[in-house]
Amino acid sequence: MNENLIAQTHQKFRNAEHILIVSHVRPDGDAVGSMLGLGLALQEIDKDVHMVLADGVPTQFNFLSGVNQIRRKAEGQLDLIVAVDCADMERIGSALAGDSVVDINIDHHISNTQFAELNLVDVEAVATGAILAENLPALGLSFTLPVVEALLTGLLTDSQGFRTLNMNSNTLRVAADLIDKGADLPELYTRALVNRSFEAVRYWGAGLSHVNFENRIIWTSLSLKDRKAAGYSGRDDADLINLLSTIDGIDAAVIFIEQDLEKVKVSWRSRAGLDVSQIAAQFGGGGHTAASGAMVSGTLEEVEARVIETTYNAFMKVSL
């Protein structure tokens, strides 16, 4: 990470009194973990910190300390805005007013648009939580147990338990350092990656009941009707995409989650070395080489047909 950028960020943290931290819609463990890790550390130096997620916190992360402080809307006086784990302004959603300017952008997505005044973007990092874990002292911040637990949760979830294609030895060293600082790896692993609500399992059942497999691509969809019938409160796929990506004999997994007003959230996972962020970009999205997403306009059926055809054609080009 560029030392000058770190120094400038440190200075902005020192000068600010009222700090807003935001992340992306449909937040995952790295969004929640990096937000809490940074936010709680800033509170330790007596900063007034507002943490906002437009879609709220998925229930699976309610075990993290400080999660009750996260709101859906920004309120009150603010003099510094920080975005964590967010590749572009659009992904922040309604957490910010349309004319808001982000001061600091801390992220690891290859599709990051460098939308802030200061952009601490490391595309080699497995998670935004890992970037913060490595640079917290240089930012004038310290580790408490809640901070450590939040950052390791982000690292665990974005690496799918240390098994994504971008895993490296440095990530394990960062994780080991967080464990040395008090994080309980088995407990966090179980809570963040293993435990499931009954409603989430019912939601999975709907998706698995009509799963498709063709040309080494596996995919399924989750409709608004499926979500309502399962009693699932989130707008995501309850991590079903990560289950699909474990199926033997596939090169890619895709899942379609109906939102509203003919909007469909699409998620890709790749096991074949294909850069699915390039496919996502064709639909206005982005993300990582092996894990990306996009919000696509159209009915569930229309979007599914277009995306699967595009994904298949991309694979065919790579295999030629």
RABEL-V906681 format. One record per residue. N is the residue number from 0. RES is the residue in three letters. PHI is phi in degrees with one decimal (none if undefined). PSI is psi in whole degrees, 0 to 359 (* if undefined). OMEGA is omega in radians with two decimals (none if undefined). Layout:
# RABEL-V906681
n res phi psi omega
N RES PHI PSI OMEGA
N RES PHI PSI OMEGA
This chain:
# RABEL-V906681
n res phi psi omega
0 MET none 137 -3.13
1 ASN -60.2 122 -3.08
2 GLU -64.3 326 3.13
3 ASN -65.5 319 3.09
4 LEU -62.8 318 3.11
5 ILE -62.3 316 -3.13
6 ALA -63.7 319 3.12
7 GLN -65.7 321 3.12
8 THR -65.7 317 3.08
9 HIS -55.7 314 -3.12
10 GLN -63.9 320 3.12
11 LYS -65.1 320 3.08
12 PHE -63.3 319 -3.14
13 ARG -64.0 320 -3.05
14 ASN -79.3 335 -3.07
15 ALA -82.3 149 3.05
16 GLU -112.3 322 -3.08
17 HIS -117.5 106 -2.98
18 ILE -114.7 129 3.06
19 LEU -104.4 131 3.05
20 ILE -116.5 128 3.12
21 VAL -126.4 164 3.04
22 SER -147.9 196 -2.96
23 HIS -87.1 161 3.05
24 VAL -65.0 160 -3.06
25 ARG 46.4 59 -2.99
26 PRO -64.2 144 3.06
27 ASP -106.0 189 -3.08
28 GLY -65.8 328 3.13
29 ASP -74.1 324 3.07
30 ALA -62.2 310 -3.13
31 VAL -67.9 315 -3.08
32 GLY -66.2 317 3.14
33 SER -70.2 325 3.07
34 MET -62.2 311 -3.14
35 LEU -67.7 319 -3.13
36 GLY -58.7 313 3.13
37 LEU -72.3 315 -3.09
38 GLY -62.4 314 -3.14
39 LEU -67.9 325 3.09
40 ALA -66.5 321 3.10
41 LEU -67.3 325 3.09
42 GLN -65.3 331 3.12
43 GLU -66.0 338 3.08
44 ILE -105.5 27 2.99
45 ASP 66.6 34 3.03
46 LYS -90.5 146 3.05
47 ASP -84.1 106 -2.99
48 VAL -111.0 130 3.05
49 HIS -111.8 125 3.13
50 MET -115.2 124 -2.99
51 VAL -133.3 129 3.01
52 LEU -126.3 123 -3.07
53 ALA -58.0 326 -3.11
54 ASP -101.1 8 -3.11
55 GLY 73.2 188 -3.07
56 VAL -102.0 127 3.03
57 PRO -56.4 139 -3.03
58 THR -59.4 334 -3.10
59 GLN -65.6 344 3.14
60 PHE -106.2 13 3.14
61 ASN -66.4 347 -3.13
62 PHE -75.1 344 -3.08
63 LEU -75.2 137 3.10
64 SER -63.0 137 3.10
65 GLY 89.0 356 -3.08
66 VAL -63.6 333 3.13
67 ASN -68.3 348 3.12
68 GLN -83.7 345 -3.06
69 ILE -77.4 128 -3.13
70 ARG -113.3 173 3.13
71 ARG -97.5 344 -3.12
72 LYS -135.3 144 3.08
73 ALA -80.9 135 3.12
74 GLU -137.9 156 3.04
75 GLY 84.5 187 -3.08
76 GLN -75.9 138 -3.13
77 LEU -137.9 139 3.04
78 ASP -130.6 7 3.05
79 LEU -155.8 131 3.10
80 ILE -117.2 127 -3.13
81 VAL -121.8 131 3.03
82 ALA -107.9 132 3.10
83 VAL -120.4 141 3.06
84 ASP 56.1 39 -3.07
85 CYS -133.4 124 -3.01
86 ALA -81.5 336 -3.14
87 ASP -156.8 167 -3.08
88 MET -62.5 322 -3.09
89 GLU -60.0 326 -3.10
90 ARG -68.7 344 3.13
91 ILE -72.2 333 3.10
92 GLY 68.9 215 -3.04
93 SER -81.6 5 3.12
94 ALA -66.4 337 3.12
95 LEU -124.1 148 3.01
96 ALA -67.8 154 -3.03
97 GLY -60.1 333 -3.11
98 ASP -97.8 11 -3.12
99 SER -69.4 147 3.10
100 VAL -115.7 125 3.13
101 VAL -84.3 129 -3.12
102 ASP -84.0 318 -3.06
103 ILE -131.4 134 -3.11
104 ASN -124.3 113 -3.13
105 ILE -114.7 116 -2.97
106 ASP -160.2 170 -3.14
107 HIS -135.3 8 -3.12
108 HIS -77.1 138 -3.13
109 ILE -66.7 338 -3.12
110 SER -92.3 11 -3.11
111 ASN -59.7 135 -3.06
112 THR -94.0 7 3.10
113 GLN 54.5 53 -2.96
114 PHE -88.4 358 -3.07
115 ALA -107.7 174 3.05
116 GLU -65.4 314 3.07
117 LEU -116.4 126 -3.08
118 ASN -119.0 102 3.09
119 LEU -93.3 82 -3.04
120 VAL -115.5 121 3.12
121 ASP -125.8 99 -3.06
122 VAL -73.6 350 3.08
123 GLU -83.6 344 -3.12
124 ALA -73.4 141 3.13
125 VAL -71.1 330 -3.10
126 ALA -153.7 155 3.03
127 THR -63.4 326 3.07
128 GLY -58.0 326 3.11
129 ALA -70.0 322 3.10
130 ILE -60.6 314 3.14
131 LEU -65.6 318 -3.13
132 ALA -60.1 324 -3.12
133 GLU -78.7 335 -2.99
134 ASN -116.7 1 -3.09
135 LEU -56.2 312 3.13
136 PRO -60.1 321 3.13
137 ALA -68.1 340 3.09
138 LEU -89.9 6 3.13
139 GLY 78.6 22 -3.08
140 LEU -119.6 159 -3.07
141 SER -123.6 166 -3.12
142 PHE -95.0 123 2.89
143 THR -110.6 170 -3.13
144 LEU -59.8 315 3.10
145 PRO -60.0 324 3.10
146 VAL -65.1 314 -3.14
147 VAL -61.4 316 -3.13
148 GLU -64.7 320 3.14
149 ALA -65.7 315 -3.10
150 LEU -67.5 320 3.12
151 LEU -68.8 328 3.06
152 THR -62.6 317 3.09
153 GLY -61.5 317 3.14
154 LEU -65.2 317 -3.13
155 LEU -62.9 314 -3.04
156 THR -71.7 319 -3.12
157 ASP -72.8 338 3.08
158 SER -94.8 2 -3.09
159 GLN 51.7 45 3.13
160 GLY 75.7 41 3.11
161 PHE 66.1 38 -3.11
162 ARG -132.6 10 3.08
163 THR -76.8 162 -3.05
164 LEU -65.1 337 -3.12
165 ASN -91.7 11 3.09
166 MET -63.9 146 3.11
167 ASN -150.1 173 -3.07
168 SER -65.9 329 -3.14
169 ASN -64.1 323 3.11
170 THR -60.9 319 3.11
171 LEU -66.4 325 3.09
172 ARG -67.2 320 3.09
173 VAL -62.7 316 3.12
174 ALA -62.5 318 3.14
175 ALA -62.1 321 3.12
176 ASP -64.8 320 3.10
177 LEU -67.3 323 3.07
178 ILE -64.7 317 3.10
179 ASP -60.8 334 3.13
180 LYS -86.3 2 3.01
181 GLY 121.5 353 -3.12
182 ALA -67.8 137 3.12
183 ASP -94.5 96 -3.05
184 LEU -57.8 308 -3.12
185 PRO -58.3 320 -3.13
186 GLU -66.8 314 3.14
187 LEU -65.9 320 3.11
188 TYR -59.7 313 -3.12
189 THR -64.2 313 -3.08
190 ARG -68.9 320 -3.05
191 ALA -84.6 328 -2.99
192 LEU -118.2 338 -3.02
193 VAL -104.8 311 -3.07
194 ASN -62.7 141 3.11
195 ARG -137.1 145 3.05
196 SER -78.2 159 3.08
197 PHE -60.2 320 -3.14
198 GLU -64.3 322 3.11
199 ALA -64.8 320 3.14
200 VAL -66.3 321 3.07
201 ARG -63.8 322 3.10
202 TYR -64.2 316 3.05
203 TRP -56.6 317 -3.12
204 GLY -56.0 320 3.12
205 ALA -63.3 314 -3.13
206 GLY -66.7 320 -3.12
207 LEU -70.9 338 -3.10
208 SER -70.8 341 3.10
209 HIS -133.3 41 3.11
210 VAL -71.4 146 -3.13
211 ASN -121.2 149 3.12
212 PHE -143.2 117 -3.12
213 GLU -156.2 139 3.11
214 ASN 52.8 40 3.10
215 ARG 64.2 20 3.04
216 ILE -117.3 130 3.09
217 ILE -112.0 139 -3.13
218 TRP -154.8 159 3.05
219 THR -156.4 176 -3.11
220 SER -134.8 156 3.08
221 LEU -129.6 116 -3.08
222 SER -92.0 168 3.04
223 LEU -59.5 324 3.10
224 LYS -63.5 318 3.10
225 ASP -60.4 315 -3.11
226 ARG -62.0 315 -3.12
227 LYS -64.8 317 -3.12
228 ALA -64.2 325 -3.14
229 ALA -79.6 342 -3.07
230 GLY 75.3 22 -3.11
231 TYR -84.1 130 -3.02
232 SER -89.8 343 -3.09
233 GLY -79.4 167 3.08
234 ARG -104.7 14 -3.11
235 ASP -106.9 198 -3.11
236 ASP -106.2 12 -3.12
237 ALA 55.4 31 3.13
238 ASP 67.9 22 3.08
239 LEU -62.4 328 -3.14
240 ILE -58.0 324 -3.13
241 ASN -71.4 331 3.03
242 LEU -69.4 315 3.14
243 LEU -59.2 325 -3.09
244 SER -69.9 349 3.12
245 THR -89.9 353 -3.09
246 ILE -65.4 132 -3.11
247 ASP -67.9 143 3.03
248 GLY 87.1 11 3.14
249 ILE -105.8 158 2.99
250 ASP -105.6 333 -3.13
251 ALA -152.7 152 3.04
252 ALA -123.9 140 -3.14
253 VAL -134.5 140 3.08
254 ILE -133.7 143 -3.09
255 PHE -117.9 122 -3.11
256 ILE -118.1 111 3.14
257 GLU -65.8 131 3.13
258 GLN -101.3 266 3.06
259 ASP -162.9 166 3.11
260 LEU 50.1 46 3.14
261 GLU 55.4 47 3.04
262 LYS -120.5 136 -3.12
263 VAL -130.4 127 3.04
264 LYS -85.6 126 -3.13
265 VAL -114.4 133 3.08
266 SER -124.2 137 3.10
267 TRP -117.0 145 2.91
268 ARG -132.1 138 -3.09
269 SER -122.0 139 3.04
270 ARG -119.9 7 -3.02
271 ALA -112.3 12 -3.10
272 GLY 81.3 2 3.09
273 LEU -74.9 135 3.12
274 ASP -80.4 93 -3.10
275 VAL -73.2 348 3.05
276 SER -65.2 331 3.10
277 GLN -70.6 326 3.06
278 ILE -69.2 314 3.12
279 ALA -58.9 323 -3.12
280 ALA -61.8 329 3.11
281 GLN -66.1 342 3.13
282 PHE -111.8 19 3.10
283 GLY 82.3 13 -3.12
284 GLY -111.7 204 -3.14
285 GLY 173.9 199 -3.14
286 GLY 140.4 228 -3.10
287 HIS -105.3 166 3.10
288 THR -56.3 316 -3.07
289 ALA -104.6 1 -3.12
290 ALA -153.9 111 -3.08
291 SER -142.1 171 -3.13
292 GLY -154.0 167 3.11
293 ALA -158.0 154 2.99
294 MET -103.4 121 -3.00
295 VAL -120.7 135 3.12
296 SER -80.7 143 3.12
297 GLY 133.1 172 3.07
298 THR -73.6 164 -3.14
299 LEU -57.0 316 -3.10
300 GLU -67.0 317 -3.14
301 GLU -63.6 313 -3.11
302 VAL -64.2 317 3.13
303 GLU -57.9 314 -3.11
304 ALA -63.3 315 -3.12
305 ARG -65.1 315 -3.06
306 VAL -69.5 317 -3.13
307 ILE -64.9 320 3.10
308 GLU -62.9 315 -3.14
309 THR -64.6 319 3.14
310 THR -64.4 316 3.13
311 TYR -62.6 316 -3.14
312 ASN -63.8 323 3.11
313 ALA -64.8 320 3.11
314 PHE -65.9 321 -3.13
315 MET -63.7 322 3.12
316 LYS -64.1 320 -3.13
317 VAL -67.9 324 -3.06
318 SER -80.6 346 -3.13
319 LEU -70.7 * none
